[in-house]
Amino acid sequence: MNTPYTFDHNAFAGTLQSTYAHLVDGEESGAVVNVAGRVMLMRTQGKLAFATLRDSSGEIQLFALSAVAQEFEDFTKLHLGDWVGVTGEVVRTKRGELSVKVASWVQLAEALHNFGDKWAGISDFDLRYRHREADLWANPASRQSLARRSDVVRSIRERCWAANFIEVETPMLNAIATGAVARPFVTFHNALDSEFFLRIAPELWLKRLVVGGFERVFELGRVFRNEGVSPRHNPEFTMLELYAAYWNYHDMMAFTEELVAGVAMDVLGTTEVEYQGRAFSFAAPWPRRTMAELASEAVGEDVSVHTARERLVELLNERGVEIHDSWGPGRCLAELFEATCEESLWNPIFVTDYPVEVSPLARRHQVDPELTERFESYAAGRELSNGFSELNDPVDQRSRFEEQARLAAAGDDEAMRIDEDYIKALEWGLPPTAGLGVGVDRLSMLIADESNIREVIAFPTLKPLRD
């Protein structure tokens, strides 16, 4: 098939709809435009043909008369999904439809596969995600969700810049899987004859930049965790991580709620969000509650990191949680909170003061050394962000890494490994610093009102098809 190498495209459907909204039925504008896009509907009535042209901005009708349009018969044989370029006058038909009256046209590409039902689009779940390129054209809502995600990312970046954070990039290939508690993806570098890991978090690299004198840094980038796939989890996802010298976790909570509320305002024009038919507000301030307080309310008795492990185990057993021998009271408390509280946290909230046992990179709490100055934010029953006052004592950090190594040796494949380079960086001196990680995909889900993370990822991870 011989098709043009280019087309002088100078008008978009959405712009035409707004610019010529004033035309009355049967009126001609006198303006000749070149539009391009996919044919999403074709119907003929003798010497008349009507097609719906969809481009990246919206839709507009193509109105063809056999006496006016060049190659009229060929025009009526276009298939659903074919790309065309059309030149014609902007008019409003007698039936009130804004249209481009076809004078000339050219086929730009042929669609060799069916684009789905002309009204419902593509409904096959696997096809939608495996061939997202087709889904995006057949289902405008899919394009809208990805566009919302783009708006979210732009707003995050601009707000971080406005707060004097410097954007940086850190390695994705790591010699040590560390920076977060997660199972890594493993790869191999042939030239270096060494095993590497896809990063599970950029945290340690970013804090090394703070040691190097960058007082406020952030990165928007992909991280990889070799874990399950679900409506809330994809093995590779986008994380915002940022660090600010001289802040503590109270400062970072204030920044977090302002950032998220600002993103909602930038993208939606409001901080009032309706998600899956239920409303909540991102407006600051968000409540602060400790993990122990929320877990105690959920189980009906006081529990904390100081509660006897045996009692915490009993409470977990009652809720069917599988318990590992390596778990101490801190891990048991965190698991109890997760089992009883997380899904009920609908309105945005900060959960604070996590046990040291589950926070290997966070600074100890000034009041209770068995806790850390750590928070996680929740909204719509899911974790949205994680942050803390950063541990900057190299001796304590080595001890925490060694405890993680003990857990790894006991079979915990999510435990961190000892990173000697990072410990040495701390020995050079990390000032008081607070850090934050925000799941961009999850925030995009809330902003776009999507219940499945795959809707806000252009090409989600799928199991390969086997022959």
C-alpha positions in Angstrom: 0.0 0.0 0.0 1.4 3.4 -1.1 0.7 6.0 1.5 1.9 9.6 1.9 5.1 10.3 3.9 3.5 13.3 5.5 0.2 15.3 5.7 -0.2 19.0 6.3 -2.4 18.6 9.4 -3.4 22.1 10.7 -6.6 21.6 12.7 -7.8 19.4 15.6 -11.3 18.1 16.2 -11.6 19.5 19.7 -10.5 22.9 18.6 -12.9 23.0 15.7 -15.8 22.0 18.0 -15.1 25.0 20.3 -14.1 27.5 17.6 -17.2 26.9 15.4 -19.7 26.2 18.1 -21.6 29.3 17.0 -22.5 28.0 13.6 -26.2 27.4 13.2 -27.8 24.5 11.4 -27.0 24.5 7.7 -24.4 27.3 8.0 -21.0 27.3 6.2 -18.0 28.8 7.8 -15.9 29.5 4.7 -12.9 28.1 6.6 -11.0 25.3 4.8 -9.0 23.0 7.1 -6.9 19.9 7.0 -7.8 17.3 9.7 -6.3 13.9 10.3 -7.2 10.9 12.5 -8.9 7.5 12.5 -12.2 6.7 10.9 -14.3 5.4 13.8 -17.7 5.1 12.1 -18.9 5.1 8.4 -22.4 5.2 7.1 -23.6 5.9 3.6 -27.0 7.2 2.2 -26.9 7.0 -1.5 -24.8 9.9 -2.7 -24.0 11.0 0.9 -21.5 9.6 3.3 -20.9 10.4 7.0 -17.8 9.3 8.9 -16.7 10.0 12.4 -13.0 11.2 12.6 -11.3 10.8 15.9 -8.0 12.5 16.7 -6.1 13.0 19.9 -8.4 15.9 20.9 -11.8 14.5 20.2 -14.2 13.7 17.3 -15.7 15.5 14.3 -18.0 14.4 11.6 -16.8 14.1 8.0 -19.5 14.9 5.5 -19.0 13.7 1.9 -21.1 14.4 -1.2 -20.5 12.3 -4.3 -20.6 15.4 -6.4 -18.0 17.2 -4.3 -15.6 14.7 -2.6 -12.8 13.3 -4.7 -12.9 9.5 -5.1 -16.2 9.3 -3.2 -16.7 5.6 -3.8 -13.3 4.7 -2.3 -14.0 7.0 0.6 -17.1 5.0 1.5 -15.1 1.8 1.6 -12.8 3.0 4.3 -12.6 0.6 7.3 -13.1 1.3 11.0 -9.7 2.4 12.3 -8.2 3.6 9.0 -6.1 6.7 9.2 -7.1 9.5 6.8 -6.2 13.1 6.1 -9.1 15.3 4.9 -9.3 18.7 3.4 -12.6 20.5 3.5 -14.7 23.4 4.7 -16.0 23.5 8.3 -19.8 23.5 8.2 -22.8 22.6 10.3 -25.2 20.2 8.6 -28.9 20.8 8.4 -29.2 18.2 11.2 -27.0 20.2 13.4 -23.7 18.2 13.3 -20.5 20.2 13.0 -18.6 18.7 10.1 -15.7 18.9 7.7 -17.2 18.9 4.2 -14.9 16.6 2.3 -13.2 18.1 -0.7 -10.2 15.8 -0.9 -8.8 13.1 1.2 -6.0 10.6 1.4 -5.6 7.3 3.3 -2.6 7.6 5.6 -2.6 4.1 7.0 -4.8 1.0 6.9 -6.1 -0.8 10.0 -5.8 -4.5 9.3 -7.4 -5.5 12.6 -10.9 -5.0 14.0 -11.2 -2.0 16.3 -14.0 -3.5 18.3 -17.7 -2.7 18.6 -18.3 0.8 17.2 -20.3 1.8 20.2 -18.7 -0.1 23.1 -15.1 -0.2 21.9 -12.8 -3.1 23.0 -14.1 -5.0 26.0 -11.8 -8.0 26.0 -9.7 -7.6 29.1 -6.5 -9.3 27.8 -6.7 -7.6 24.4 -7.1 -4.2 26.0 -3.8 -4.4 27.9 -1.8 -6.6 25.6 -2.5 -4.3 22.6 -3.0 -1.0 24.4 -2.5 0.9 21.2 -5.9 -0.4 20.0 -7.5 0.1 23.4 -6.5 3.8 23.5 -8.2 4.5 20.2 -11.3 2.3 20.8 -11.9 3.5 24.4 -11.5 7.3 24.8 -11.7 6.8 28.6 -8.4 4.9 28.5 -6.7 7.8 26.8 -8.3 10.2 29.3 -6.9 8.3 32.3 -3.4 8.3 30.8 -3.7 12.0 30.1 -4.7 12.5 33.7 -1.6 10.7 34.8 0.6 12.9 32.6 -1.1 15.9 34.3 -0.3 14.5 37.7 3.4 14.0 36.8 3.7 17.5 35.4 2.1 19.0 38.5 4.4 17.0 40.8 7.5 18.1 38.9 6.5 21.7 38.8 5.6 21.8 42.5 8.9 20.2 43.5 10.8 22.7 41.4 8.8 25.6 42.9 9.9 24.3 46.4 13.6 24.5 45.3 14.1 20.8 44.9 16.7 19.8 42.2 15.7 16.9 39.9 18.3 14.2 39.5 18.7 10.7 38.1 20.2 7.8 39.9 21.2 4.3 38.7 18.6 1.6 37.9 21.2 -1.1 37.9 22.4 -1.7 41.5 25.1 -4.0 42.8 23.1 -4.4 46.0 19.3 -4.7 46.3 18.6 -2.2 49.0 16.7 1.1 49.7 13.4 -0.7 50.5 12.1 -3.9 51.8 11.2 -5.9 48.7 12.2 -8.8 46.5 14.4 -7.7 43.6 14.7 -8.5 40.0 18.1 -10.0 39.2 20.1 -9.5 36.0 23.7 -10.0 34.8 26.2 -7.6 33.3 28.4 -9.6 30.9 31.2 -7.1 30.5 31.6 -6.7 34.3 30.9 -10.4 34.9 28.7 -9.4 37.8 25.2 -9.9 39.0 23.1 -6.7 39.3 19.6 -5.9 40.6 17.0 -3.6 39.1 16.5 -0.9 41.7 13.8 -1.3 44.2 14.2 2.3 45.4 16.5 5.2 44.7 16.7 6.2 48.3 20.3 5.5 49.3 21.6 7.2 46.1 19.5 10.3 46.8 20.7 10.6 50.4 24.3 10.3 49.2 23.6 13.4 47.1 22.4 15.2 50.2 25.7 14.2 51.8 27.4 15.7 48.8 25.7 19.1 49.3 22.4 19.0 47.4 20.1 20.0 50.2 16.9 19.3 48.3 16.7 16.6 45.6 14.0 14.6 44.0 13.6 11.9 41.4 10.6 10.7 39.3 11.5 7.3 38.1 10.8 3.6 37.6 11.4 1.1 40.4 11.1 -2.6 40.2 9.8 -5.1 42.7 9.6 -8.8 42.0 6.2 -9.2 43.7 2.6 -10.1 42.9 0.4 -8.5 40.3 -2.9 -7.1 41.4 -5.3 -4.2 40.8 -2.9 -2.1 43.1 0.4 -3.6 42.1 2.6 -3.7 39.0 6.1 -5.1 39.1 7.5 -1.9 37.7 6.0 1.4 38.8 6.8 5.1 39.1 7.9 6.6 42.3 8.5 10.1 43.4 11.3 10.2 46.0 12.6 13.4 47.5 14.9 14.5 50.4 15.2 17.7 52.2 18.1 18.6 54.6 17.3 20.1 57.9 13.7 18.8 57.9 12.1 16.1 60.1 9.1 13.9 59.5 6.7 16.6 60.7 8.0 19.0 58.1 7.7 16.3 55.5 4.1 15.5 56.4 3.3 19.1 55.9 5.0 19.2 52.5 3.2 15.9 51.5 -0.3 17.1 52.2 0.4 20.4 50.4 1.9 18.6 47.4 -1.0 16.1 47.0 -3.6 18.7 47.6 -1.9 21.0 45.1 -1.7 18.2 42.5 -5.4 17.6 42.8 -6.1 21.3 42.4 -3.9 21.5 39.4 -5.4 18.5 37.6 -9.0 18.6 38.8 -9.5 22.2 39.8 -10.5 21.1 43.3 -9.3 19.1 46.3 -12.7 17.4 46.6 -12.4 14.0 45.0 -15.0 11.4 44.2 -13.4 8.0 43.9 -15.4 4.9 42.9 -18.6 6.6 43.9 -17.4 7.8 47.3 -16.1 11.2 48.2 -13.1 12.5 50.2 -11.0 15.6 50.4 -7.3 16.1 49.8 -7.5 19.5 51.5 -4.8 20.0 54.2 -4.3 19.4 57.1 -4.7 15.6 57.3 -5.1 13.9 60.6 -2.1 12.3 62.3 -2.6 9.1 64.2 0.0 6.6 65.5 0.0 3.0 64.4 -0.5 1.8 67.9 -3.5 4.1 68.4 -5.3 2.8 65.3 -4.4 -0.8 65.9 -5.6 -0.6 69.5 -9.0 0.9 68.4 -9.4 -1.9 65.8 -8.7 -4.8 68.2 -10.5 -3.3 71.2 -7.5 -3.3 73.6 -4.3 -1.3 74.0 -1.4 -2.7 71.9 2.0 -1.3 71.1 5.5 -2.2 70.3 5.9 -3.0 74.0 3.0 -5.5 74.1 4.1 -9.0 74.8 4.8 -10.8 71.5 2.7 -13.7 72.6 -0.4 -11.5 72.9 0.3 -9.9 69.5 0.6 -13.4 68.0 -2.7 -14.4 69.5 -4.4 -11.4 68.0 -2.9 -12.2 64.6 -3.9 -15.8 64.8 -7.5 -14.7 65.5 -7.4 -12.9 62.2 -5.8 -15.7 60.2 -2.4 -14.0 59.6 0.5 -16.3 58.9 3.2 -15.6 61.4 7.0 -16.2 61.0 9.3 -17.1 63.8 11.6 -14.2 63.0 9.0 -11.6 63.7 9.4 -9.6 66.8 6.8 -7.4 68.5 7.4 -4.5 66.1 6.7 -6.6 63.0 3.7 -8.2 64.7 2.2 -4.8 65.5 2.7 -3.7 61.9 1.1 -6.8 60.6 -1.8 -6.3 63.0 -2.3 -2.8 61.8 -2.3 -3.9 58.2 -4.8 -6.7 58.8 -7.3 -4.5 60.8 -6.9 -0.9 59.8 -5.6 -0.2 56.3 -8.7 -0.8 54.2 -10.8 1.4 56.6 -8.7 4.5 56.1 -10.8 6.2 53.5 -10.1 9.9 54.2 -6.5 11.0 53.8 -4.6 10.4 57.0 -1.0 10.1 58.2 -0.2 7.0 60.3 2.9 7.7 62.3 5.5 6.2 64.7 6.4 2.9 63.1 8.4 0.3 64.9 12.2 0.2 64.4 11.9 -3.5 63.3 10.0 -2.5 60.1 11.8 0.8 59.5 15.5 0.0 58.9 16.3 3.4 57.3 14.3 5.6 59.7 15.6 7.6 62.6 14.6 6.5 66.1 11.8 8.4 67.8 13.0 11.0 70.2 10.5 9.8 72.9 10.5 6.0 72.4 13.7 4.4 70.9 11.7 1.3 69.9 9.8 3.5 67.4 10.9 5.6 64.5 9.9 9.0 63.2 8.2 7.5 60.2 4.8 8.1 58.6 2.7 6.5 55.9 -0.2 8.4 54.3 -3.4 6.5 53.3 -6.4 7.5 51.2 -9.2 5.4 49.8 -8.0 2.4 51.9 -4.5 2.2 50.3 -1.0 3.4 51.1 -0.1 6.6 49.2 3.2 7.6 50.5 6.0 6.7 53.0 8.4 9.1 54.7 10.5 9.6 57.7 13.3 11.4 59.5 16.3 9.8 58.0 18.7 7.6 60.1 22.0 9.4 59.9 24.0 7.5 62.5 26.4 5.1 60.6 26.8 2.9 63.7 23.0 2.4 64.1 22.6 2.0 60.4 25.1 -0.8 60.3 23.3 -2.5 63.1 20.0 -2.2 61.3 21.6 -3.6 58.1 23.1 -6.5 60.0 19.6 -7.3 61.4 18.2 -7.2 57.9 21.0 -9.6 56.8 20.0 -11.9 59.7 16.5 -11.9 58.4 17.7 -12.6 54.9 19.7 -15.6 56.1 16.6 -16.9 57.9 14.7 -16.9 54.5 13.3 -13.4 54.2 13.8 -12.7 50.5 12.5 -9.1 51.0 15.1 -8.1 53.6 17.8 -5.5 52.7 21.5 -6.3 52.3 24.4 -4.4 53.8 25.5 -1.5 51.7 29.0 -0.6 52.7 29.2 2.3 50.3 26.1 3.9 51.9 27.5 3.4 55.4 30.7 5.1 54.4 28.6 8.0 52.9 27.0 8.4 56.3 30.4 8.5 57.9 31.1 11.5 55.8 28.1 13.1 57.5 24.4 13.3 56.6 22.7 16.4 58.2 19.3 16.0 59.7 17.2 15.0 56.7 13.6 13.9 55.9 12.6 11.8 53.0 9.4 11.0 51.1 8.3 8.4 48.6 5.0 8.7 46.7 3.5 6.1 44.5 2.7 8.1 41.3 0.6 5.3 39.8 -1.6 5.1 43.0 -2.0 8.9 43.1 -2.9 8.8 39.5 -5.5 6.1 40.2 -7.2 8.4 42.7 -7.1 11.5 40.5 -8.4 9.5 37.4 -11.0 7.6 39.4 -9.6 4.2 38.3 -9.8 1.1 40.5 -7.1 -0.9 38.5 -3.5 0.3 38.4 -3.3 -1.0 34.8 -5.5 1.8 33.6 -2.9 4.5 34.5 0.1 2.6 33.1 0.5 2.8 29.4 1.8 -0.8 29.1 1.2 -2.8 32.3 3.2 -6.0 32.9 1.4 -9.1 31.5 2.2 -12.8 31.5 3.8 -13.6 28.1 1.7 -15.6 25.6 3.0 -19.1 25.1 3.0 -20.9 21.8 
